[in-house]
Amino acid sequence: MKIVSVIGSSKAKENSDEYIFAYRLGKELAKRNIVIVCGGRTGIMEAVCKGAKEENGLTIGIMPSYDGKEANSYVDIKINTGLSWNRNPIVVATGQLVIAISGNYGTLSEIAYSLILEKTVLGYKTHKIDGVRQFDSLEDILSEIDKFYLKSY
């Protein structure tokens, strides 16, 4: 099963470039039969799940609480952890590939865990640090995803 971890800002607004990018990414991942795992909440997480659901994709939310009440309405499977931000390594460990979109300190911690776990990290308007491959367009990221899964599967 192909699974991509998508990380990013919980504060991204619906009309922002990053939200729209994540929404379009979710649609394209679903069309490729790639499962999405994320933190399950608002912003980038909501956008990518929304896009995936519109294409009948599968979404997994690694939730910070024990009850998962904060899950966005597009999460299919809620994994309730009660771990708050300590769930971040679980989010990135679940996917074979990590995509970072914008974000703040939570995203930065997920990037760090991704690199510790030797995951490929593709970035869009995110932290510019060694190990994160930055991209300016959805098409370029999709091309990298396609290449990654051709090599891996």
Secondary structure, DSSP 8 states (H G I E B T S, - for coil): --EEEEEE-TT--TTSHHHHHHHHHHHHHHHTT-EEEE--SSTHHHHHHHHHHHTT--EEEEESSSS-TT--TT-SEEEE-S-GGGGHHHHHHHSSEEEEES--HHHHHHHHHHHHTT-EEEEES----TTEEE-S-HHHHHHHHHHHHHHH-
